[in-house]
Amino acid sequence: MASRRLIEMFRGRIIRRLVLFAILICLLFAGLQRTLAPTRPIPPTPALSPNGIPNFRRQAQFWNNLYDLLESNPPGVDAPKRLRRVGEIIFKPDASYARPDLLYMPDPDVELLRKSHQQVVQKIEANTARLRLVYEGGKRGIVSAATKRDLPTLLVSLRMLRQRGTRFPVEVFIASKSEYDDIVCGVILPGLNANCIVMSDILGVNPNYNVARYWLKSFAMLFSSFEQILWLDADCFPLHDAIEIFQSEPFTEIGLVTWPDFWVSSASPYFYNITSQPQPSLSERASTNGRQFLISKKTHAKTLLLASYYNYYGTMHYYRLLGQGAPGEGDKESFLAAASVLNQPFYAVREPIRSIGRLNADGNMTAYAMVQYSPTEDHKLMSTGIDRAKDPNAAPAPHPFFIHVPNSKMNPASIFNGNSRKHFGLDGPNGRPMRAWVEEKETIDSIGGPKVERQLWSQVAWTACTLEEMEYKDWARHRPICTRANEYVDAVFSEGNNNTR
């Protein structure tokens, strides 16, 4: 009996010791794990979202902060009333112009608009981390935007860009999934080192706003992953490798370069009142052509932020204030306006824009494309005191650098749909197909004669045939575009044809 009690007591002690030992081992193991486990931050958000957007979560957070800035500072007044529109007044640097004053705003509205504008500028000037742009430092690239209707034209432009030597990556911003095309974005563009980014993936789907056409441009640059950006409209392409203008003055020293339009600047006196700026002379520079420009997000982030505000409230307010109904009224003046308000430097190319096209039946030229010039050479001339805008004979012109062909004149479905070719001036009086770029001869010769035009039409034909072969949905009613495009190219640019000289 005593021996049994002794055995049970001994067994109980062993069990308790085993339990204590097990607990001790667990505690030691847990402590060892805490000691050996390295201290590290929470894993960062993947660099790419499922939809291929670089730095997606940081971009989405930046948008939340920007949206708060935009929505918390509305103009708060009715749109300025138009009394009439500005006419087509050609810019001449040696002419004297009176600033047009074609809007009406009650004094209380002017004061309210000044206060809301001042609040936005103050928040941007504060330079808080909340409004810090997201991009990859040192990265250069080309940014564009397109609707579904623009995609064939964009494809022609990108093919020309690559053929003429530019190798930078391209980000193409699409407003929403409804504008996205699987063939162009998913199959063709990746082969051109170009990527479609759907803006609504970043901004979200909000019934209170849509990505308006003019928003898309300023927002595309804000949300691009590039630090240094060459903006190109879908119907614009460079004639030379764009590295030339990225790595030389004026861009390397200034960070913002724009090109001129044909017209006199027409910002309203109200704009300068609202932004507390003196009114510049209208002979200082032409209005801006927004088809192409260079900007550094490192040096001009604030300019992009304020320009986004002007575009967000552009349609009813700031476009009227900056253009007063002038030709091409829209986002084009918003970037230099923002830079001026914030005292950020910019370089506006002085060499005038030029048209190329054909003479019509009345002997007047019908413009088919526009030519812009090298900022590098323009800046060198201006640095030595030579202003060719005032004296064209003072020095040879800078070499041509960009060509803009209006969308419909480069879209295969527009040009080669039935009898559209005649409408676009591609048939001569006898009905035979003719070149589009014939006048002015000096400008045509400066871009290399008909060579560039032949390359362009070859890319138009390539685009027509490729999209038709891939059963591009938007062209279902327009076939046979490919056949018509090739017939035109063969007739106009075949070997031995006088048109090719």
C-alpha positions as CSV (number, residue, x, y, z in Angstrom):
1,M,0.0,0.0,0.0
2,A,2.8,2.4,0.9
3,S,4.8,1.4,-2.1
4,R,1.8,2.1,-4.4
5,R,1.3,5.6,-2.9
6,L,5.1,6.2,-3.4
7,I,4.9,5.2,-7.1
8,E,1.9,7.5,-7.7
9,M,3.6,10.4,-6.0
10,F,6.7,9.9,-8.1
11,R,4.7,9.6,-11.3
12,G,2.9,12.9,-10.5
13,R,6.3,14.7,-10.0
14,I,7.5,13.4,-13.3
15,I,4.4,14.6,-15.2
16,R,4.6,18.1,-13.6
17,R,8.2,18.3,-14.5
18,L,7.5,17.2,-18.1
19,V,4.8,19.9,-18.4
20,L,7.1,22.6,-17.0
21,F,9.9,21.5,-19.3
22,A,7.6,21.6,-22.3
23,I,6.4,25.1,-21.3
24,L,10.0,26.2,-20.9
25,I,11.0,24.8,-24.3
26,C,8.1,26.7,-25.9
27,L,9.1,30.0,-24.2
28,L,12.7,29.5,-25.2
29,F,11.8,28.7,-28.8
30,A,9.5,31.8,-29.0
31,G,12.2,34.0,-27.5
32,L,14.8,32.6,-29.9
33,Q,12.5,33.3,-32.8
34,R,12.1,36.9,-31.7
35,T,15.9,37.2,-31.2
36,L,16.9,35.7,-34.6
37,A,14.1,37.2,-36.8
38,P,15.4,40.2,-38.6
39,T,13.8,43.6,-38.1
40,R,12.3,44.7,-41.4
41,P,9.6,47.0,-42.7
42,I,6.3,45.9,-43.9
43,P,6.7,44.6,-47.5
44,P,6.2,47.5,-49.9
45,T,3.4,47.6,-52.3
46,P,4.4,45.9,-55.6
47,A,5.9,48.3,-58.1
48,L,3.1,47.4,-60.6
49,S,-0.6,47.0,-60.0
50,P,-2.5,44.1,-61.6
51,N,-3.3,46.6,-64.4
52,G,0.3,47.5,-65.0
53,I,0.4,50.9,-63.4
54,P,3.8,51.8,-61.9
55,N,3.7,52.6,-58.2
56,F,-0.1,52.1,-58.1
57,R,-0.8,52.5,-54.4
58,R,1.3,55.6,-54.1
59,Q,-0.4,57.1,-57.2
60,A,-3.8,56.3,-55.7
61,Q,-2.9,58.0,-52.4
62,F,-1.5,61.0,-54.3
63,W,-4.8,61.3,-56.2
64,N,-6.8,61.2,-53.0
65,N,-4.7,64.2,-51.8
66,L,-4.9,66.1,-55.1
67,Y,-8.7,65.4,-55.3
68,D,-9.1,67.0,-51.9
69,L,-7.2,70.1,-53.0
70,L,-9.3,70.4,-56.2
71,E,-12.7,69.8,-54.6
72,S,-12.1,72.0,-51.5
73,N,-11.2,75.0,-53.6
74,P,-13.8,75.4,-56.4
75,P,-14.2,78.8,-58.2
76,G,-17.4,79.3,-56.3
77,V,-18.9,81.6,-58.9
78,D,-20.7,81.4,-62.2
79,A,-18.7,81.1,-65.5
80,P,-17.4,84.4,-66.9
81,K,-19.9,85.7,-69.4
82,R,-18.7,85.8,-73.0
83,L,-19.5,89.1,-74.8
84,R,-17.9,87.7,-78.0
85,R,-15.1,85.5,-79.1
86,V,-11.5,86.5,-80.0
87,G,-10.9,86.3,-83.8
88,E,-8.0,84.6,-85.6
89,I,-5.3,87.2,-85.1
90,I,-1.9,86.1,-86.4
91,F,1.0,86.8,-84.1
92,K,3.6,89.2,-85.3
93,P,6.4,90.1,-82.8
94,D,6.9,93.6,-84.2
95,A,3.2,94.5,-84.2
96,S,1.3,96.3,-81.5
97,Y,-1.8,94.7,-80.0
98,A,-4.4,95.7,-77.5
99,R,-5.3,93.0,-75.1
100,P,-8.8,91.7,-75.9
101,D,-11.4,92.3,-73.1
102,L,-14.3,90.1,-74.1
103,L,-15.6,88.7,-70.8
104,Y,-17.8,90.1,-68.0
105,M,-17.6,89.2,-64.3
106,P,-19.2,91.1,-61.4
107,D,-16.6,92.5,-59.0
108,P,-17.8,90.2,-56.1
109,D,-17.2,87.2,-58.4
110,V,-13.7,88.4,-59.3
111,E,-12.9,88.7,-55.6
112,L,-14.2,85.2,-54.7
113,L,-12.3,83.7,-57.6
114,R,-9.1,85.5,-56.5
115,K,-9.5,84.0,-53.0
116,S,-10.0,80.4,-54.1
117,H,-7.1,80.7,-56.5
118,Q,-4.9,82.2,-53.8
119,Q,-5.7,79.3,-51.4
120,V,-4.7,76.7,-54.1
121,V,-1.5,78.5,-54.8
122,Q,-0.6,78.7,-51.1
123,K,-1.2,75.0,-50.6
124,I,0.9,74.2,-53.6
125,E,3.7,76.5,-52.5
126,A,3.7,74.9,-49.0
127,N,5.3,71.9,-50.7
128,T,3.9,69.3,-48.4
129,A,4.5,65.6,-48.8
130,R,0.8,65.1,-49.4
131,L,1.2,66.7,-52.9
132,R,4.5,65.1,-53.8
133,L,4.5,63.7,-57.3
134,V,5.2,60.0,-57.8
135,Y,7.8,59.2,-60.4
136,E,11.1,57.3,-61.0
137,G,14.0,59.7,-60.6
138,G,16.1,60.2,-63.7
139,K,13.7,58.3,-66.0
140,R,12.9,59.9,-69.4
141,G,10.0,59.0,-71.6
142,I,7.2,60.1,-73.9
143,V,3.6,60.6,-72.6
144,S,0.5,60.8,-74.7
145,A,-3.2,60.2,-74.4
146,A,-5.9,58.8,-76.6
147,T,-9.5,58.0,-77.0
148,K,-10.5,54.9,-78.8
149,R,-11.1,57.0,-81.9
150,D,-7.5,58.3,-81.7
151,L,-5.8,55.0,-81.4
152,P,-5.1,54.3,-85.1
153,T,-3.7,57.8,-85.4
154,L,-1.5,57.3,-82.3
155,L,-0.3,54.1,-83.8
156,V,0.8,55.9,-87.0
157,S,2.6,58.5,-84.9
158,L,4.4,56.0,-82.8
159,R,5.5,54.0,-85.8
160,M,6.9,57.3,-87.3
161,L,8.6,58.1,-83.9
162,R,10.4,54.8,-84.0
163,Q,11.3,55.0,-87.6
164,R,12.8,58.5,-87.1
165,G,15.1,57.3,-84.3
166,T,13.4,57.9,-80.9
167,R,13.8,54.9,-78.5
168,F,12.4,56.3,-75.3
169,P,9.5,54.3,-73.6
170,V,6.0,55.6,-74.2
171,E,3.1,55.8,-71.7
172,V,-0.3,56.2,-73.4
173,F,-3.1,57.3,-71.0
174,I,-6.6,56.1,-71.7
175,A,-9.5,57.7,-69.8
176,S,-11.4,54.6,-68.9
177,K,-11.8,50.9,-69.7
178,S,-14.5,51.7,-72.3
179,E,-11.7,53.5,-74.3
180,Y,-9.2,50.6,-74.0
181,D,-8.7,48.4,-77.0
182,D,-7.2,44.9,-76.7
183,I,-5.7,44.8,-80.1
184,V,-3.8,48.2,-80.0
185,C,-3.0,48.3,-76.3
186,G,-2.6,44.6,-75.7
187,V,-0.9,43.3,-78.8
188,I,0.6,46.1,-81.0
189,L,1.9,48.8,-78.6
190,P,4.0,46.6,-76.4
191,G,6.1,45.8,-79.5
192,L,6.7,49.5,-79.8
193,N,7.9,49.8,-76.2
194,A,4.6,51.6,-75.3
195,N,2.2,50.9,-72.5
196,C,-1.5,51.8,-72.1
197,I,-2.5,53.1,-68.7
198,V,-6.2,53.3,-67.8
199,M,-6.6,56.5,-65.8
200,S,-9.8,55.4,-64.1
201,D,-7.9,52.6,-62.5
202,I,-6.0,55.3,-60.5
203,L,-8.8,57.8,-60.1
204,G,-11.5,55.2,-59.3
205,V,-15.1,55.2,-60.6
206,N,-16.8,58.3,-59.1
207,P,-20.3,59.3,-60.5
208,N,-19.4,63.0,-59.7
209,Y,-16.7,63.3,-62.3
210,N,-15.4,62.0,-65.6
211,V,-11.9,62.2,-67.0
212,A,-12.6,65.1,-69.4
213,R,-10.5,65.3,-72.5
214,Y,-8.6,68.3,-71.3
215,W,-8.0,66.8,-67.8
216,L,-6.5,63.8,-69.4
217,K,-3.4,65.7,-70.6
218,S,-2.4,67.4,-67.4
219,F,-3.3,64.3,-65.3
220,A,-1.4,62.0,-67.6
221,M,1.8,64.0,-66.9
222,L,1.0,64.0,-63.1
223,F,0.6,60.3,-63.0
224,S,3.3,59.3,-65.5
225,S,6.2,57.3,-64.0
226,F,8.7,59.5,-65.9
227,E,10.6,62.4,-64.3
228,Q,11.4,64.0,-67.6
229,I,8.6,64.1,-70.1
230,L,8.1,64.8,-73.7
231,W,4.4,65.3,-74.2
232,L,3.1,64.4,-77.7
233,D,-0.5,64.6,-78.8
234,A,-1.6,61.5,-80.6
235,D,-1.2,63.2,-84.0
236,C,2.3,64.6,-83.5
237,F,5.7,63.0,-83.9
238,P,9.4,64.1,-83.9
239,L,11.5,64.1,-87.0
240,H,14.7,63.3,-85.0
241,D,15.8,61.3,-82.0
242,A,14.3,63.1,-79.0
243,I,17.4,62.6,-76.9
244,E,18.8,65.7,-78.6
245,I,16.3,68.0,-76.8
246,F,16.3,66.1,-73.5
247,Q,20.0,66.4,-73.0
248,S,20.7,70.0,-74.2
249,E,19.7,73.5,-73.3
250,P,17.3,75.0,-72.8
251,F,15.6,72.0,-71.2
252,T,18.6,71.0,-69.1
253,E,18.8,74.4,-67.5
254,I,15.2,75.5,-67.4
255,G,13.0,72.3,-67.2
256,L,10.0,73.6,-69.2
257,V,10.0,74.1,-73.0
258,T,6.9,75.1,-75.1
259,W,6.3,75.8,-78.8
260,P,4.3,78.6,-80.4
261,D,1.0,78.7,-82.2
262,F,0.0,80.9,-85.0
263,W,-2.1,83.2,-82.9
264,V,-1.8,86.2,-80.6
265,S,-2.1,85.3,-76.9
266,S,-5.6,86.3,-75.7
267,A,-5.7,85.8,-71.9
268,S,-8.3,88.1,-70.3
269,P,-7.4,91.0,-68.1
270,Y,-9.5,89.3,-65.5
271,F,-7.0,86.4,-65.3
272,Y,-4.2,88.7,-64.3
273,N,-6.5,90.5,-61.8
274,I,-7.5,87.1,-60.3
275,T,-3.9,85.8,-60.1
276,S,-2.4,89.2,-59.0
277,Q,0.0,89.5,-61.9
278,P,0.9,92.4,-64.2
279,Q,-0.4,92.0,-67.8
280,P,2.5,91.1,-70.2
281,S,2.8,92.7,-73.6
282,L,1.1,90.7,-76.3
283,S,4.1,91.1,-78.5
284,E,6.2,89.2,-75.9
285,R,5.4,85.8,-77.4
286,A,2.7,84.0,-79.4
287,S,0.1,81.8,-77.8
288,T,1.1,78.3,-77.0
289,N,0.7,75.3,-79.2
290,G,0.1,72.4,-76.8
291,R,0.7,69.5,-79.2
292,Q,4.2,69.0,-77.8
293,F,6.2,70.2,-74.9
294,L,9.0,69.2,-72.5
295,I,8.7,69.3,-68.8
296,S,10.7,68.0,-65.8
297,K,8.6,66.9,-62.8
298,K,11.6,67.4,-60.6
299,T,11.8,71.1,-61.3
300,H,8.2,71.9,-62.3
301,A,6.0,69.7,-60.1
302,K,4.2,72.8,-58.8
303,T,3.5,74.0,-62.3
304,L,1.9,70.7,-63.1
305,L,-0.2,70.8,-59.9
306,L,-1.5,74.3,-60.6
307,A,-2.1,73.5,-64.3
308,S,-4.2,70.5,-63.1
309,Y,-6.4,72.9,-61.1
310,Y,-6.8,75.2,-64.2
311,N,-7.8,72.2,-66.3
312,Y,-10.1,70.7,-63.6
313,Y,-12.1,73.9,-63.6
314,G,-11.2,74.7,-67.2
315,T,-14.4,74.3,-69.3
316,M,-16.5,76.9,-67.5
317,H,-13.8,79.1,-65.9
318,Y,-10.1,79.0,-66.7
319,Y,-10.3,78.2,-70.4
320,R,-12.4,81.3,-70.9
321,L,-10.1,83.4,-68.8
322,L,-7.0,82.2,-70.7
323,G,-8.4,82.1,-74.2
324,Q,-11.6,84.1,-74.5
325,G,-12.8,81.8,-77.3
326,A,-9.5,82.0,-79.3
327,P,-8.7,79.2,-81.8
328,G,-7.8,76.0,-80.0
329,E,-9.0,77.2,-76.7
330,G,-8.4,74.6,-74.0
331,D,-5.5,73.2,-72.0
332,K,-2.8,74.7,-74.1
333,E,-2.3,77.9,-72.2
334,S,-2.6,76.4,-68.7
335,F,1.0,75.3,-68.3
336,L,2.8,78.6,-69.0
337,A,0.1,80.4,-67.0
338,A,0.8,78.2,-64.0
339,A,4.5,78.6,-64.3
340,S,4.1,82.4,-64.5
341,V,1.9,82.5,-61.4
342,L,4.4,80.4,-59.5
343,N,7.5,82.3,-60.8
344,Q,8.9,79.1,-62.3
345,P,11.1,79.5,-65.4
346,F,10.2,78.4,-68.9
347,Y,11.5,78.7,-72.4
348,A,9.0,79.5,-75.2
349,V,10.5,78.7,-78.6
350,R,10.6,81.8,-80.8
351,E,10.9,80.3,-84.3
352,P,7.4,80.5,-85.8
353,I,5.2,77.5,-86.5
354,R,4.8,76.8,-90.2
355,S,2.2,75.1,-92.3
356,I,2.7,72.7,-95.2
357,G,0.0,71.6,-97.6
358,R,-1.5,72.2,-101.1
359,L,-2.8,75.1,-103.1
360,N,-6.6,75.0,-103.5
361,A,-8.6,76.1,-106.5
362,D,-8.5,79.7,-105.3
363,G,-4.8,79.7,-105.1
364,N,-4.7,79.7,-101.3
365,M,-2.9,77.0,-99.3
366,T,-4.9,74.4,-97.5
367,A,-2.8,73.3,-94.6
368,Y,-2.3,69.6,-94.1
369,A,0.4,69.6,-91.4
370,M,2.3,71.9,-89.1
371,V,6.1,72.1,-88.5
372,Q,7.8,73.1,-85.2
373,Y,11.5,73.7,-84.8
374,S,14.5,72.7,-82.7
375,P,14.5,74.4,-79.2
376,T,18.3,73.7,-79.0
377,E,19.1,75.8,-82.0
378,D,16.5,78.4,-81.3
379,H,17.9,78.9,-77.8
380,K,21.5,79.2,-79.2
381,L,20.3,82.0,-81.5
382,M,18.4,83.8,-78.8
383,S,21.4,83.5,-76.5
384,T,23.4,85.5,-79.0
385,G,20.7,88.1,-79.4
386,I,19.4,86.8,-82.7
387,D,15.6,86.7,-82.8
388,R,14.5,85.2,-86.1
389,A,10.8,85.9,-85.3
390,K,11.6,89.6,-85.8
391,D,14.3,89.2,-88.5
392,P,14.1,85.9,-90.5
393,N,17.2,86.9,-92.5
394,A,19.4,87.3,-89.4
395,A,20.4,83.6,-89.4
396,P,19.5,80.3,-90.9
397,A,16.4,78.7,-89.4
398,P,16.7,76.0,-86.7
399,H,16.1,72.6,-88.1
400,P,12.5,71.2,-88.1
401,F,11.9,68.9,-85.2
402,F,8.1,68.1,-84.9
403,I,5.3,67.5,-87.4
404,H,1.7,67.7,-86.4
405,V,-0.9,66.2,-88.8
406,P,-4.5,66.8,-87.5
407,N,-6.0,63.5,-86.4
408,S,-8.6,63.0,-89.2
409,K,-5.8,63.6,-91.8
410,M,-3.7,60.7,-90.4
411,N,-6.5,58.2,-89.5
412,P,-6.8,55.6,-92.2
413,A,-10.5,55.1,-91.6
414,S,-11.2,58.8,-92.1
415,I,-9.0,59.2,-95.2
416,F,-9.8,56.0,-97.1
417,N,-13.5,55.6,-96.3
418,G,-15.3,55.7,-99.6
419,N,-14.7,59.0,-101.4
420,S,-13.1,60.7,-98.4
421,R,-9.7,61.0,-100.2
422,K,-11.1,63.8,-102.3
423,H,-12.5,65.6,-99.3
424,F,-9.0,65.6,-97.7
425,G,-7.4,67.1,-100.8
426,L,-5.5,64.1,-101.9
427,D,-6.9,64.1,-105.4
428,G,-5.9,66.6,-108.0
429,P,-8.3,68.4,-110.4
430,N,-8.1,65.5,-112.8
431,G,-9.1,63.0,-110.0
432,R,-5.6,61.5,-109.8
433,P,-4.1,61.0,-106.4
434,M,-1.6,63.6,-105.4
435,R,0.9,64.4,-102.6
436,A,-0.5,66.2,-99.6
437,W,2.7,68.2,-98.8
438,V,3.7,70.4,-101.7
439,E,3.7,74.0,-100.3
440,E,5.6,75.9,-99.0
441,K,8.6,74.5,-100.9
442,E,11.3,75.9,-98.6
443,T,9.6,74.3,-95.6
444,I,9.1,71.0,-97.5
445,D,12.8,71.0,-98.5
446,S,13.9,71.7,-94.9
447,I,12.2,68.5,-93.6
448,G,13.9,66.4,-96.4
449,G,11.5,66.8,-99.3
450,P,8.9,64.1,-99.9
451,K,10.9,61.4,-98.0
452,V,9.1,62.0,-94.7
453,E,5.7,62.2,-96.3
454,R,6.4,58.9,-98.1
455,Q,7.3,57.4,-94.8
456,L,4.2,58.7,-93.2
457,W,1.9,57.3,-95.8
458,S,3.7,54.0,-95.6
459,Q,2.9,53.9,-91.9
460,V,-0.7,54.9,-92.6
461,A,-1.0,52.0,-95.0
462,W,0.7,49.6,-92.5
463,T,-1.7,50.6,-89.8
464,A,-4.7,50.2,-92.1
465,C,-3.7,46.7,-93.2
466,T,-2.6,45.6,-89.7
467,L,-5.8,46.7,-87.9
468,E,-8.0,45.4,-90.7
469,E,-6.3,42.0,-90.7
470,M,-6.7,41.8,-86.9
471,E,-10.4,42.7,-87.3
472,Y,-10.3,46.0,-85.5
473,K,-13.9,46.4,-84.3
474,D,-14.2,50.1,-84.9
475,W,-13.5,49.6,-88.6
476,A,-16.1,46.9,-89.3
477,R,-18.1,49.3,-91.6
478,H,-15.1,50.9,-93.4
479,R,-13.4,48.1,-95.3
480,P,-11.4,47.7,-97.5
481,I,-9.3,50.5,-96.0
482,C,-6.1,48.5,-96.5
483,T,-6.6,48.2,-100.3
484,R,-7.4,51.9,-100.7
485,A,-4.4,53.0,-98.6
486,N,-2.0,50.8,-100.6
487,E,-3.4,52.0,-103.9
488,Y,-2.8,55.6,-102.9
489,V,0.8,55.0,-101.7
490,D,1.6,53.0,-104.9
491,A,0.1,55.6,-107.1
492,V,1.8,58.6,-105.5
493,F,5.1,57.3,-104.3
494,S,6.1,54.4,-106.6
495,E,9.5,54.4,-108.2
496,G,9.8,56.8,-111.2
497,N,6.8,58.9,-110.1
498,N,7.5,62.6,-110.3
499,N,5.7,63.0,-106.9
500,T,8.5,61.3,-105.1
501,R,11.1,63.9,-106.0
